[in-house]
């Protein structure tokens, strides 16, 4: 059974539960879609605050546009998959480190590219080592 992409997913961090959704959207300019972007919406369950992390397509910055899968954002040869809980956790850890208040009633808008390198570094640091290859 396929899960609904509009239904928030749960991410448990310690005693806290966060809800998150990945979406793809555009700006409509005279009936033509412009400014492709991938967004991650995140909130702590029971809290008033909302976080919107936006990855806007631009020179050297790739987002899903028919050539890469939903949730893929990349630059400089590195890629993140916004549908992966580990990626969401890395982004959450970084915004928390930078002072995001999950109970602030305003929606915080952040440029995802400003968080990209830190999240990629966190993922690399926590990745398990490659499996040892057995040769016959």
C-alpha positions in Angstrom: 0.0 0.0 0.0 1.4 3.4 -1.0 1.5 6.1 1.7 -0.1 9.4 1.1 2.5 12.1 0.4 0.3 14.7 2.0 0.0 12.9 5.3 2.7 14.0 7.8 5.4 11.5 8.8 6.6 11.1 12.4 10.2 11.5 13.6 10.8 10.7 17.2 13.8 12.5 18.8 14.3 11.6 22.4 11.0 12.5 24.1 9.8 14.7 21.3 7.8 13.8 18.2 8.1 15.9 15.0 5.8 15.8 12.0 7.2 16.5 8.5 6.1 16.6 4.9 8.0 17.0 1.7 6.4 18.9 -1.2 7.3 20.2 -4.6 5.9 23.5 -5.8 6.4 26.4 -8.2 5.5 30.1 -8.7 2.9 30.6 -11.3 3.7 33.4 -13.7 1.0 34.0 -16.3 0.0 30.4 -16.5 3.6 29.1 -16.7 5.3 27.4 -13.8 8.5 29.0 -12.7 11.0 28.7 -9.8 11.0 25.0 -9.1 11.5 24.2 -5.4 11.4 21.4 -3.0 10.2 22.1 0.5 10.3 20.4 3.9 7.7 21.4 6.4 8.5 20.5 9.9 6.8 21.0 13.3 7.1 19.6 16.8 3.9 17.7 17.8 1.8 19.9 20.2 3.9 23.0 19.5 2.7 26.2 17.8 5.8 26.7 15.6 6.2 25.7 12.0 9.4 25.5 9.9 9.6 25.7 6.2 12.9 24.7 4.6 13.0 25.7 1.0 15.5 24.3 -1.6 15.1 26.7 -4.6 16.4 25.6 -8.0 19.3 27.7 -9.3 22.7 27.6 -10.9 24.5 24.5 -9.6 21.5 23.7 -7.3 19.4 20.8 -8.4 15.8 19.9 -7.3 13.3 17.5 -8.8 12.4 18.6 -12.3 11.6 15.4 -14.0 15.2 14.2 -14.1 15.7 13.3 -10.4 13.3 11.7 -8.0 11.0 13.5 -5.5 12.9 14.8 -2.5 16.3 14.8 -4.1 18.3 18.0 -3.7 21.9 18.4 -4.7 24.8 20.7 -5.3 28.6 20.2 -5.8 28.2 16.5 -6.4 26.5 15.9 -3.0 22.8 14.9 -2.7 20.3 14.8 0.1 17.0 12.8 0.0 14.3 14.8 1.9 12.2 11.7 2.1 14.8 10.0 4.3 14.3 10.3 8.1 18.0 10.6 8.6 18.2 13.6 6.3 15.2 15.2 8.1 17.0 14.5 11.5 20.2 16.1 10.2 18.4 19.2 9.1 16.4 19.3 12.4 19.6 19.0 14.4 21.2 21.9 12.4 18.2 24.3 12.7 18.0 23.5 16.5 21.7 24.2 16.8 21.0 27.6 15.1 18.3 28.4 17.5 14.9 27.5 15.9 12.2 27.8 18.5 9.6 25.1 17.8 7.0 26.9 20.0 7.3 30.3 18.3 3.8 30.8 16.7 5.3 32.3 13.5 6.3 30.1 10.6 10.0 30.2 10.1 11.2 30.2 6.5 14.8 29.0 5.9 16.9 28.6 2.8 17.7 24.9 2.6 21.0 25.6 0.8 22.3 27.4 3.9 21.8 24.2 5.8 22.8 21.7 3.1 26.6 21.4 3.8 26.0 21.0 7.6 23.3 18.3 7.1 25.4 16.4 4.5 28.4 16.5 7.0 26.1 15.2 9.8 24.9 12.4 7.6 28.4 11.4 6.5 29.6 11.5 10.2 26.8 9.1 11.3 26.9 6.8 8.3 27.9 3.2 9.1 31.2 2.1 7.6 30.9 0.2 4.3 30.5 -3.6 4.7 33.7 -5.5 4.5 34.0 -7.3 1.1 34.7 -11.0 1.1 36.9 -12.2 -1.7 36.7 -15.9 -2.9 
